[in-house]
């Protein structure tokens, strides 16, 4: 599974996901890092074919 971890999750989870066989990156690895907005994170996830993992209960969901 290809994951993009949101800023509200600790970066150390990338390593834990990798240990389970997942391809994970943290939003801090993106060009805008932890300043990226939810919409931008979603666009990057779509472009990179990744699933956004977040703790936000108000994260926008695309039903495209």
PQR file of N, CA, C, O and H, with PARSE charges and radii, in Angstrom:
ATOM      1  N   UNK A   1       0.843  -1.165   0.000 -0.4000 1.5000
ATOM      2  CA  UNK A   1       0.000   0.000   0.000 -0.0000 2.0000
ATOM      3  C   UNK A   1       0.895   1.237   0.000  0.5500 1.7000
ATOM      4  O   UNK A   1       1.909   1.279   0.697 -0.5500 1.4000
ATOM      5  N   UNK A   2       0.514   2.237  -0.783 -0.4000 1.5000
ATOM      6  CA  UNK A   2       1.280   3.490  -0.885 -0.0000 2.0000
ATOM      7  C   UNK A   2       0.565   4.561  -0.054  0.5500 1.7000
ATOM      8  O   UNK A   2      -0.559   4.952  -0.369 -0.5500 1.4000
ATOM      9  H   UNK A   2      -0.310   2.203  -1.349  0.4000 1.0000
ATOM     10  N   UNK A   3       1.226   5.029   1.004 -0.4000 1.5000
ATOM     11  CA  UNK A   3       0.604   5.925   1.964 -0.0000 2.0000
ATOM     12  C   UNK A   3       1.272   7.292   1.991  0.5500 1.7000
ATOM     13  O   UNK A   3       2.470   7.417   1.739 -0.5500 1.4000
ATOM     14  H   UNK A   3       2.139   4.712   1.259  0.4000 1.0000
ATOM     15  N   UNK A   4       0.479   8.315   2.301 -0.4000 1.5000
ATOM     16  CA  UNK A   4       0.967   9.661   2.567 -0.0000 2.0000
ATOM     17  C   UNK A   4       0.428  10.043   3.933  0.5500 1.7000
ATOM     18  O   UNK A   4      -0.776  10.242   4.101 -0.5500 1.4000
ATOM     19  H   UNK A   4      -0.494   8.213   2.506  0.4000 1.0000
ATOM     20  N   UNK A   5       1.325  10.147   4.914 -0.4000 1.5000
ATOM     21  CA  UNK A   5       0.920  10.444   6.283 -0.0000 2.0000
ATOM     22  C   UNK A   5       0.792  11.952   6.484  0.5500 1.7000
ATOM     23  O   UNK A   5       1.699  12.709   6.139 -0.5500 1.4000
ATOM     24  H   UNK A   5       2.302   9.986   4.778  0.4000 1.0000
ATOM     25  N   UNK A   6      -0.316  12.375   7.033 -0.4000 1.5000
ATOM     26  CA  UNK A   6      -0.613  13.785   7.267 -0.0000 2.0000
ATOM     27  C   UNK A   6       0.251  14.332   8.395  0.5500 1.7000
ATOM     28  O   UNK A   6       0.858  13.581   9.159 -0.5500 1.4000
ATOM     29  H   UNK A   6      -1.053  11.760   7.314  0.4000 1.0000
ATOM     30  N   UNK A   7       0.291  15.658   8.478 -0.4000 1.5000
ATOM     31  CA  UNK A   7       1.144  16.337   9.450 -0.0000 2.0000
ATOM     32  C   UNK A   7       0.755  16.057  10.894  0.5500 1.7000
ATOM     33  O   UNK A   7       1.586  16.210  11.789 -0.5500 1.4000
ATOM     34  H   UNK A   7      -0.201  16.267   7.856  0.4000 1.0000
ATOM     35  N   UNK A   8      -0.476  15.655  11.142 -0.4000 1.5000
ATOM     36  CA  UNK A   8      -0.901  15.410  12.519 -0.0000 2.0000
ATOM     37  C   UNK A   8      -0.483  14.023  13.017  0.5500 1.7000
ATOM     38  O   UNK A   8      -0.845  13.621  14.122 -0.5500 1.4000
ATOM     39  H   UNK A   8      -1.151  15.531  10.415  0.4000 1.0000
ATOM     40  N   UNK A   9       0.270  13.307  12.206 -0.4000 1.5000
ATOM     41  CA  UNK A   9       0.814  12.004  12.600 -0.0000 2.0000
ATOM     42  C   UNK A   9       2.332  12.121  12.697  0.5500 1.7000
ATOM     43  O   UNK A   9       2.943  12.847  11.913 -0.5500 1.4000
ATOM     44  H   UNK A   9       0.564  13.634  11.308  0.4000 1.0000
ATOM     45  N   UNK A  10       2.944  11.424  13.638 -0.4000 1.5000
ATOM     46  CA  UNK A  10       4.394  11.540  13.801 -0.0000 2.0000
ATOM     47  C   UNK A  10       5.155  10.923  12.624  0.5500 1.7000
ATOM     48  O   UNK A  10       4.775   9.864  12.124 -0.5500 1.4000
ATOM     49  H   UNK A  10       2.448  10.834  14.275  0.4000 1.0000
ATOM     50  N   UNK A  11       6.224  11.584  12.187 -0.4000 1.5000
ATOM     51  CA  UNK A  11       7.020  11.065  11.073 -0.0000 2.0000
ATOM     52  C   UNK A  11       7.576   9.659  11.329  0.5500 1.7000
ATOM     53  O   UNK A  11       7.836   8.923  10.377 -0.5500 1.4000
ATOM     54  H   UNK A  11       6.532  12.443  12.594  0.4000 1.0000
ATOM     55  N   UNK A  12       7.759   9.282  12.580 -0.4000 1.5000
ATOM     56  CA  UNK A  12       8.309   7.950  12.865 -0.0000 2.0000
ATOM     57  C   UNK A  12       7.374   6.830  12.402  0.5500 1.7000
ATOM     58  O   UNK A  12       7.800   5.682  12.272 -0.5500 1.4000
ATOM     59  H   UNK A  12       7.548   9.880  13.353  0.4000 1.0000
ATOM     60  N   UNK A  13       6.103   7.158  12.154 -0.4000 1.5000
ATOM     61  CA  UNK A  13       5.180   6.143  11.634 -0.0000 2.0000
ATOM     62  C   UNK A  13       5.560   5.684  10.225  0.5500 1.7000
ATOM     63  O   UNK A  13       5.175   4.592   9.806 -0.5500 1.4000
ATOM     64  H   UNK A  13       5.757   8.090  12.260  0.4000 1.0000
ATOM     65  N   UNK A  14       6.311   6.507   9.493 -0.4000 1.5000
ATOM     66  CA  UNK A  14       6.763   6.104   8.160 -0.0000 2.0000
ATOM     67  C   UNK A  14       7.577   4.820   8.275  0.5500 1.7000
ATOM     68  O   UNK A  14       7.358   3.868   7.526 -0.5500 1.4000
ATOM     69  H   UNK A  14       6.623   7.394   9.833  0.4000 1.0000
ATOM     70  N   UNK A  15       8.510   4.801   9.210 -0.4000 1.5000
ATOM     71  CA  UNK A  15       9.334   3.616   9.413 -0.0000 2.0000
ATOM     72  C   UNK A  15       8.527   2.416   9.871  0.5500 1.7000
ATOM     73  O   UNK A  15       8.788   1.287   9.456 -0.5500 1.4000
ATOM     74  H   UNK A  15       8.688   5.575   9.819  0.4000 1.0000
ATOM     75  N   UNK A  16       7.559   2.659  10.717 -0.4000 1.5000
ATOM     76  CA  UNK A  16       6.715   1.555  11.201 -0.0000 2.0000
ATOM     77  C   UNK A  16       5.876   0.969  10.072  0.5500 1.7000
ATOM     78  O   UNK A  16       5.703  -0.247   9.988 -0.5500 1.4000
ATOM     79  H   UNK A  16       7.347   3.577  11.055  0.4000 1.0000
ATOM     80  N   UNK A  17       5.355   1.833   9.206 -0.4000 1.5000
ATOM     81  CA  UNK A  17       4.588   1.348   8.060 -0.0000 2.0000
ATOM     82  C   UNK A  17       5.502   0.588   7.104  0.5500 1.7000
ATOM     83  O   UNK A  17       5.110  -0.441   6.552 -0.5500 1.4000
ATOM     84  H   UNK A  17       5.495   2.821   9.274  0.4000 1.0000
ATOM     85  N   UNK A  18       6.718   1.092   6.909 -0.4000 1.5000
ATOM     86  CA  UNK A  18       7.679   0.424   6.020 -0.0000 2.0000
ATOM     87  C   UNK A  18       8.009  -0.968   6.558  0.5500 1.7000
ATOM     88  O   UNK A  18       8.166  -1.912   5.784 -0.5500 1.4000
ATOM     89  H   UNK A  18       7.036   1.927   7.357  0.4000 1.0000
ATOM     90  N   UNK A  19       8.113  -1.097   7.872 -0.4000 1.5000
ATOM     91  CA  UNK A  19       8.407  -2.397   8.483 -0.0000 2.0000
ATOM     92  C   UNK A  19       7.293  -3.398   8.214  0.5500 1.7000
ATOM     93  O   UNK A  19       7.515  -4.608   8.237 -0.5500 1.4000
ATOM     94  H   UNK A  19       7.985  -0.330   8.501  0.4000 1.0000
ATOM     95  N   UNK A  20       6.090  -2.883   7.958 -0.4000 1.5000
ATOM     96  CA  UNK A  20       4.949  -3.747   7.639 -0.0000 2.0000
ATOM     97  C   UNK A  20       4.797  -3.961   6.135  0.5500 1.7000
ATOM     98  O   UNK A  20       3.842  -4.593   5.684 -0.5500 1.4000
ATOM     99  H   UNK A  20       5.909  -1.900   7.939  0.4000 1.0000
ATOM    100  N   UNK A  21       5.747  -3.427   5.364 -0.4000 1.5000
ATOM    101  CA  UNK A  21       5.731  -3.632   3.924 -0.0000 2.0000
ATOM    102  C   UNK A  21       5.049  -2.550   3.114  0.5500 1.7000
ATOM    103  O   UNK A  21       4.840  -2.720   1.913 -0.5500 1.4000
ATOM    104  H   UNK A  21       6.522  -2.913   5.731  0.4000 1.0000
ATOM    105  N   UNK A  22       4.695  -1.431   3.751 -0.4000 1.5000
ATOM    106  CA  UNK A  22       4.036  -0.343   3.036 -0.0000 2.0000
ATOM    107  C   UNK A  22       5.049   0.680   2.539  0.5500 1.7000
ATOM    108  O   UNK A  22       6.106   0.865   3.142 -0.5500 1.4000
ATOM    109  H   UNK A  22       4.865  -1.293   4.727  0.4000 1.0000
ATOM    110  N   UNK A  23       4.722   1.334   1.448 -0.4000 1.5000
ATOM    111  CA  UNK A  23       5.517   2.426   0.906 -0.0000 2.0000
ATOM    112  C   UNK A  23       4.914   3.707   1.469  0.5500 1.7000
ATOM    113  O   UNK A  23       3.885   4.172   0.978 -0.5500 1.4000
ATOM    114  H   UNK A  23       3.863   1.183   0.958  0.4000 1.0000
ATOM    115  N   UNK A  24       5.535   4.279   2.483 -0.4000 1.5000
ATOM    116  CA  UNK A  24       4.961   5.434   3.172 -0.0000 2.0000
ATOM    117  C   UNK A  24       5.910   6.622   3.131  0.5500 1.7000
ATOM    118  O   UNK A  24       7.128   6.475   3.235 -0.5500 1.4000
ATOM    119  H   UNK A  24       6.371   3.902   2.882  0.4000 1.0000
ATOM    120  N   UNK A  25       5.316   7.813   2.976 -0.4000 1.5000
ATOM    121  CA  UNK A  25       6.056   9.057   3.110 -0.0000 2.0000
ATOM    122  C   UNK A  25       5.246   9.972   4.021  0.5500 1.7000
ATOM    123  O   UNK A  25       4.040   9.791   4.184 -0.5500 1.4000
ATOM    124  H   UNK A  25       4.327   7.933   2.892  0.4000 1.0000
ATOM    125  N   UNK A  26       5.915  10.948   4.608 -0.4000 1.5000
ATOM    126  CA  UNK A  26       5.252  11.916   5.488 -0.0000 2.0000
ATOM    127  C   UNK A  26       5.093  13.222   4.731  0.5500 1.7000
ATOM    128  O   UNK A  26       5.917  13.550   3.878 -0.5500 1.4000
ATOM    129  H   UNK A  26       6.895  11.095   4.475  0.4000 1.0000
ATOM    130  N   UNK A  27       4.052  13.963   5.032 -0.4000 1.5000
ATOM    131  CA  UNK A  27       3.786  15.233   4.359 -0.0000 2.0000
ATOM    132  C   UNK A  27       4.979  16.187   4.499  0.5500 1.7000
ATOM    133  O   UNK A  27       5.165  17.057   3.648 -0.5500 1.4000
ATOM    134  H   UNK A  27       3.382  13.696   5.725  0.4000 1.0000
ATOM    135  N   UNK A  28       5.776  16.044   5.540 -0.4000 1.5000
ATOM    136  CA  UNK A  28       6.947  16.910   5.718 -0.0000 2.0000
ATOM    137  C   UNK A  28       7.998  16.690   4.644  0.5500 1.7000
ATOM    138  O   UNK A  28       8.892  17.518   4.475 -0.5500 1.4000
ATOM    139  H   UNK A  28       5.625  15.337   6.231  0.4000 1.0000
ATOM    140  N   UNK A  29       7.901  15.580   3.914 -0.4000 1.5000
ATOM    141  CA  UNK A  29       8.826  15.298   2.819 -0.0000 2.0000
ATOM    142  C   UNK A  29       8.408  15.999   1.526  0.5500 1.7000
ATOM    143  O   UNK A  29       9.165  15.996   0.555 -0.5500 1.4000
ATOM    144  H   UNK A  29       7.174  14.907   4.051  0.4000 1.0000
ATOM    145  N   UNK A  30       7.234  16.590   1.498 -0.4000 1.5000
ATOM    146  CA  UNK A  30       6.738  17.287   0.320 -0.0000 2.0000
ATOM    147  C   UNK A  30       7.372  18.670   0.225  0.5500 1.7000
ATOM    148  O   UNK A  30       7.885  19.178   1.222 -0.5500 1.4000
ATOM    149  H   UNK A  30       6.619  16.593   2.286  0.4000 1.0000
ATOM    150  N   UNK A  31       7.345  19.291  -0.961 -0.4000 1.5000
ATOM    151  CA  UNK A  31       7.962  20.611  -1.128 -0.0000 2.0000
ATOM    152  C   UNK A  31       7.471  21.666  -0.131  0.5500 1.7000
ATOM    153  O   UNK A  31       8.286  22.432   0.382 -0.5500 1.4000
ATOM    154  H   UNK A  31       6.929  18.878  -1.770  0.4000 1.0000
ATOM    155  N   UNK A  32       6.173  21.731   0.158 -0.4000 1.5000
ATOM    156  CA  UNK A  32       5.651  22.704   1.136 -0.0000 2.0000
ATOM    157  C   UNK A  32       5.692  22.177   2.562  0.5500 1.7000
ATOM    158  O   UNK A  32       5.352  22.892   3.504 -0.5500 1.4000
ATOM    159  H   UNK A  32       5.511  21.109  -0.259  0.4000 1.0000
ATOM    160  N   UNK A  33       6.102  20.945   2.716 -0.4000 1.5000
ATOM    161  CA  UNK A  33       6.256  20.349   4.038 -0.0000 2.0000
ATOM    162  C   UNK A  33       5.014  20.457   4.890  0.5500 1.7000
ATOM    163  O   UNK A  33       3.903  20.206   4.421 -0.5500 1.4000
ATOM    164  H   UNK A  33       6.379  20.364   1.951  0.4000 1.0000
ATOM    165  N   UNK A  34       5.202  20.832   6.149 -0.4000 1.5000
ATOM    166  CA  UNK A  34       4.072  20.881   7.073 -0.0000 2.0000
ATOM    167  C   UNK A  34       3.191  22.109   6.866  0.5500 1.7000
ATOM    168  O   UNK A  34       2.236  22.313   7.615 -0.5500 1.4000
ATOM    169  H   UNK A  34       6.104  21.036   6.530  0.4000 1.0000
ATOM    170  N   UNK A  35       3.497  22.929   5.860 -0.4000 1.5000
ATOM    171  CA  UNK A  35       2.650  24.081   5.545 -0.0000 2.0000
ATOM    172  C   UNK A  35       1.625  23.751   4.471  0.5500 1.7000
ATOM    173  O   UNK A  35       0.807  24.601   4.118 -0.5500 1.4000
ATOM    174  H   UNK A  35       4.273  22.763   5.252  0.4000 1.0000
ATOM    175  N   UNK A  36       1.657  22.535   3.950 -0.4000 1.5000
ATOM    176  CA  UNK A  36       0.725  22.138   2.887 -0.0000 2.0000
ATOM    177  C   UNK A  36      -0.705  22.082   3.424  0.5500 1.7000
ATOM    178  O   UNK A  36      -0.953  21.584   4.522 -0.5500 1.4000
ATOM    179  H   UNK A  36       2.321  21.845   4.237  0.4000 1.0000
ATOM    180  N   UNK A  37      -1.621  22.593   2.641 -0.4000 1.5000
ATOM    181  CA  UNK A  37      -3.041  22.564   2.996 -0.0000 2.0000
ATOM    182  C   UNK A  37      -3.631  21.206   2.623  0.5500 1.7000
ATOM    183  O   UNK A  37      -3.084  20.489   1.786 -0.5500 1.4000
ATOM    184  H   UNK A  37      -1.420  22.997   1.749  0.4000 1.0000
ATOM    185  N   UNK A  38      -4.752  20.864   3.253 -0.4000 1.5000
ATOM    186  CA  UNK A  38      -5.401  19.571   3.000 -0.0000 2.0000
ATOM    187  C   UNK A  38      -5.674  19.340   1.515  0.5500 1.7000
ATOM    188  O   UNK A  38      -5.435  18.248   0.999 -0.5500 1.4000
ATOM    189  H   UNK A  38      -5.197  21.447   3.933  0.4000 1.0000
ATOM    190  N   UNK A  39      -6.170  20.360   0.835 -0.4000 1.5000
ATOM    191  CA  UNK A  39      -6.481  20.228  -0.591 -0.0000 2.0000
ATOM    192  C   UNK A  39      -5.222  19.868  -1.376  0.5500 1.7000
ATOM    193  O   UNK A  39      -5.248  18.984  -2.233 -0.5500 1.4000
ATOM    194  H   UNK A  39      -6.364  21.247   1.254  0.4000 1.0000
ATOM    195  N   UNK A  40      -4.112  20.562  -1.076 -0.4000 1.5000
ATOM    196  CA  UNK A  40      -2.851  20.302  -1.769 -0.0000 2.0000
ATOM    197  C   UNK A  40      -2.326  18.899  -1.472  0.5500 1.7000
ATOM    198  O   UNK A  40      -1.799  18.223  -2.355 -0.5500 1.4000
ATOM    199  H   UNK A  40      -4.091  21.280  -0.380  0.4000 1.0000
ATOM    200  N   UNK A  41      -2.474  18.475  -0.230 -0.4000 1.5000
ATOM    201  CA  UNK A  41      -2.049  17.124   0.154 -0.0000 2.0000
ATOM    202  C   UNK A  41      -2.858  16.091  -0.628  0.5500 1.7000
ATOM    203  O   UNK A  41      -2.306  15.096  -1.097 -0.5500 1.4000
ATOM    204  H   UNK A  41      -2.902  19.025   0.488  0.4000 1.0000
ATOM    205  N   UNK A  42      -4.140  16.319  -0.767 -0.4000 1.5000
ATOM    206  CA  UNK A  42      -4.988  15.419  -1.536 -0.0000 2.0000
ATOM    207  C   UNK A  42      -4.577  15.350  -2.997  0.5500 1.7000
ATOM    208  O   UNK A  42      -4.569  14.273  -3.594 -0.5500 1.4000
ATOM    209  H   UNK A  42      -4.589  17.127  -0.386  0.4000 1.0000
ATOM    210  N   UNK A  43      -4.235  16.499  -3.573 -0.4000 1.5000
ATOM    211  CA  UNK A  43      -3.799  16.520  -4.970 -0.0000 2.0000
ATOM    212  C   UNK A  43      -2.485  15.765  -5.150  0.5500 1.7000
ATOM    213  O   UNK A  43      -2.317  15.017  -6.114 -0.5500 1.4000
ATOM    214  H   UNK A  43      -4.241  17.373  -3.088  0.4000 1.0000
ATOM    215  N   UNK A  44      -1.558  15.966  -4.219 -0.4000 1.5000
ATOM    216  CA  UNK A  44      -0.284  15.253  -4.288 -0.0000 2.0000
ATOM    217  C   UNK A  44      -0.516  13.754  -4.153  0.5500 1.7000
ATOM    218  O   UNK A  44       0.076  12.961  -4.884 -0.5500 1.4000
ATOM    219  H   UNK A  44      -1.695  16.573  -3.436  0.4000 1.0000
ATOM    220  N   UNK A  45      -1.376  13.369  -3.221 -0.4000 1.5000
ATOM    221  CA  UNK A  45      -1.678  11.947  -3.029 -0.0000 2.0000
ATOM    222  C   UNK A  45      -2.262  11.344  -4.307  0.5500 1.7000
ATOM    223  O   UNK A  45      -1.900  10.232  -4.692 -0.5500 1.4000
ATOM    224  H   UNK A  45      -1.857  14.013  -2.626  0.4000 1.0000
ATOM    225  N   UNK A  46      -3.160  12.072  -4.959 -0.4000 1.5000
ATOM    226  CA  UNK A  46      -3.730  11.589  -6.219 -0.0000 2.0000
ATOM    227  C   UNK A  46      -2.641  11.434  -7.281  0.5500 1.7000
ATOM    228  O   UNK A  46      -2.575  10.419  -7.974 -0.5500 1.4000
ATOM    229  H   UNK A  46      -3.455  12.975  -4.646  0.4000 1.0000
ATOM    230  N   UNK A  47      -1.793  12.451  -7.397 -0.4000 1.5000
ATOM    231  CA  UNK A  47      -0.741  12.433  -8.412 -0.0000 2.0000
ATOM    232  C   UNK A  47       0.261  11.298  -8.170  0.5500 1.7000
ATOM    233  O   UNK A  47       0.752  10.680  -9.115 -0.5500 1.4000
ATOM    234  H   UNK A  47      -1.847  13.275  -6.834  0.4000 1.0000
ATOM    235  N   UNK A  48       0.558  11.031  -6.882 -0.4000 1.5000
ATOM    236  CA  UNK A  48       1.535   9.995  -6.532 -0.0000 2.0000
ATOM    237  C   UNK A  48       0.885   8.632  -6.303  0.5500 1.7000
ATOM    238  O   UNK A  48       1.565   7.666  -5.959 -0.5500 1.4000
ATOM    239  H   UNK A  48       0.159  11.532  -6.115  0.4000 1.0000
ATOM    240  N   UNK A  49      -0.430   8.557  -6.494 -0.4000 1.5000
ATOM    241  CA  UNK A  49      -1.188   7.317  -6.287 -0.0000 2.0000
ATOM    242  C   UNK A  49      -0.997   6.792  -4.866  0.5500 1.7000
ATOM    243  O   UNK A  49      -0.628   5.635  -4.663 -0.5500 1.4000
ATOM    244  H   UNK A  49      -0.983   9.342  -6.774  0.4000 1.0000
ATOM    245  N   UNK A  50      -1.257   7.668  -3.877 -0.4000 1.5000
ATOM    246  CA  UNK A  50      -1.107   7.329  -2.465 -0.0000 2.0000
ATOM    247  C   UNK A  50      -2.413   7.561  -1.725  0.5500 1.7000
ATOM    248  O   UNK A  50      -3.262   8.335  -2.167 -0.5500 1.4000
ATOM    249  H   UNK A  50      -1.557   8.608  -4.041  0.4000 1.0000
ATOM    250  N   UNK A  51      -2.562   6.890  -0.611 -0.4000 1.5000
ATOM    251  CA  UNK A  51      -3.709   7.052   0.274 -0.0000 2.0000
ATOM    252  C   UNK A  51      -3.298   7.984   1.405  0.5500 1.7000
ATOM    253  O   UNK A  51      -2.260   7.777   2.035 -0.5500 1.4000
ATOM    254  H   UNK A  51      -1.872   6.261  -0.252  0.4000 1.0000
ATOM    255  N   UNK A  52      -4.108   9.010   1.666 -0.4000 1.5000
ATOM    256  CA  UNK A  52      -3.817   9.932   2.768 -0.0000 2.0000
ATOM    257  C   UNK A  52      -4.258   9.278   4.070  0.5500 1.7000
ATOM    258  O   UNK A  52      -5.389   8.807   4.190 -0.5500 1.4000
ATOM    259  H   UNK A  52      -4.950   9.178   1.154  0.4000 1.0000
ATOM    260  N   UNK A  53      -3.352   9.257   5.045 -0.4000 1.5000
ATOM    261  CA  UNK A  53      -3.655   8.752   6.380 -0.0000 2.0000
ATOM    262  C   UNK A  53      -3.604   9.960   7.305  0.5500 1.7000
ATOM    263  O   UNK A  53      -2.578  10.634   7.397 -0.5500 1.4000
ATOM    264  H   UNK A  53      -2.433   9.640   4.948  0.4000 1.0000
ATOM    265  N   UNK A  54      -4.711  10.234   7.990 -0.4000 1.5000
ATOM    266  CA  UNK A  54      -4.811  11.422   8.825 -0.0000 2.0000
ATOM    267  C   UNK A  54      -5.634  11.145  10.069  0.5500 1.7000
ATOM    268  O   UNK A  54      -6.396  10.181  10.130 -0.5500 1.4000
ATOM    269  H   UNK A  54      -5.545   9.687   7.915  0.4000 1.0000
ATOM    270  N   UNK A  55      -5.465  12.013  11.064 -0.4000 1.5000
ATOM    271  CA  UNK A  55      -6.320  11.960  12.254 -0.0000 2.0000
ATOM    272  C   UNK A  55      -7.370  13.066  12.207  0.5500 1.7000
ATOM    273  O   UNK A  55      -8.216  13.152  13.097 -0.5500 1.4000
ATOM    274  H   UNK A  55      -4.845  12.797  11.014  0.4000 1.0000
ATOM    275  N   UNK A  56      -7.326  13.911  11.181 -0.4000 1.5000
ATOM    276  CA  UNK A  56      -8.305  14.993  11.040 -0.0000 2.0000
ATOM    277  C   UNK A  56      -9.697  14.417  10.872  0.5500 1.7000
ATOM    278  O   UNK A  56      -9.920  13.553  10.024 -0.5500 1.4000
ATOM    279  H   UNK A  56      -6.639  13.841  10.457  0.4000 1.0000
ATOM    280  N   UNK A  57     -10.625  14.890  11.674 -0.4000 1.5000
ATOM    281  CA  UNK A  57     -12.003  14.437  11.490 -0.0000 2.0000
ATOM    282  C   UNK A  57     -12.755  15.333  10.515  0.5500 1.7000
ATOM    283  O   UNK A  57     -13.910  15.066  10.184 -0.5500 1.4000
ATOM    284  H   UNK A  57     -10.444  15.592  12.362  0.4000 1.0000
ATOM    285  N   UNK A  58     -12.093  16.409  10.049 -0.4000 1.5000
ATOM    286  CA  UNK A  58     -12.732  17.295   9.080 -0.0000 2.0000
ATOM    287  C   UNK A  58     -11.988  17.313   7.751  0.5500 1.7000
ATOM    288  O   UNK A  58     -12.112  18.260   6.974 -0.5500 1.4000
ATOM    289  H   UNK A  58     -11.155  16.626  10.317  0.4000 1.0000
ATOM    290  N   UNK A  59     -11.211  16.258   7.495 -0.4000 1.5000
ATOM    291  CA  UNK A  59     -10.451  16.188   6.241 -0.0000 2.0000
ATOM    292  C   UNK A  59     -11.431  16.075   5.086  0.5500 1.7000
ATOM    293  O   UNK A  59     -12.343  15.251   5.131 -0.5500 1.4000
ATOM    294  H   UNK A  59     -11.111  15.489   8.126  0.4000 1.0000
ATOM    295  N   UNK A  60     -11.255  16.900   4.039 -0.4000 1.5000
ATOM    296  CA  UNK A  60     -12.184  16.851   2.902 -0.0000 2.0000
ATOM    297  C   UNK A  60     -12.060  15.526   2.153  0.5500 1.7000
ATOM    298  O   UNK A  60     -10.954  15.049   1.898 -0.5500 1.4000
ATOM    299  H   UNK A  60     -10.514  17.570   4.003  0.4000 1.0000
ATOM    300  N   UNK A  61     -13.179  14.951   1.812 -0.4000 1.5000
ATOM    301  CA  UNK A  61     -13.198  13.671   1.105 -0.0000 2.0000
ATOM    302  C   UNK A  61     -13.672  13.927  -0.321  0.5500 1.7000
ATOM    303  O   UNK A  61     -14.727  14.520  -0.549 -0.5500 1.4000
ATOM    304  H   UNK A  61     -14.077  15.339   2.020  0.4000 1.0000
ATOM    305  N   UNK A  62     -12.890  13.478  -1.247 -0.4000 1.5000
ATOM    306  CA  UNK A  62     -13.261  13.628  -2.662 -0.0000 2.0000
ATOM    307  C   UNK A  62     -14.069  12.398  -3.081  0.5500 1.7000
ATOM    308  O   UNK A  62     -13.675  11.262  -2.815 -0.5500 1.4000
ATOM    309  H   UNK A  62     -12.033  12.996  -1.062  0.4000 1.0000
ATOM    310  N   UNK A  63     -15.171  12.636  -3.721 -0.4000 1.5000
ATOM    311  CA  UNK A  63     -15.982  11.541  -4.237 -0.0000 2.0000
ATOM    312  C   UNK A  63     -15.925  11.530  -5.754  0.5500 1.7000
ATOM    313  O   UNK A  63     -16.889  11.162  -6.425 -0.5500 1.4000
ATOM    314  H   UNK A  63     -15.491  13.558  -3.937  0.4000 1.0000
ATOM    315  N   UNK A  64     -14.788  11.935  -6.281 -0.4000 1.5000
ATOM    316  CA  UNK A  64     -14.609  12.029  -7.743 -0.0000 2.0000
ATOM    317  C   UNK A  64     -14.712  10.669  -8.381  0.5500 1.7000
ATOM    318  O   UNK A  64     -14.588  10.548  -9.600 -0.5500 1.4000
ATOM    319  H   UNK A  64     -14.004  12.234  -5.736  0.4000 1.0000
TER
END
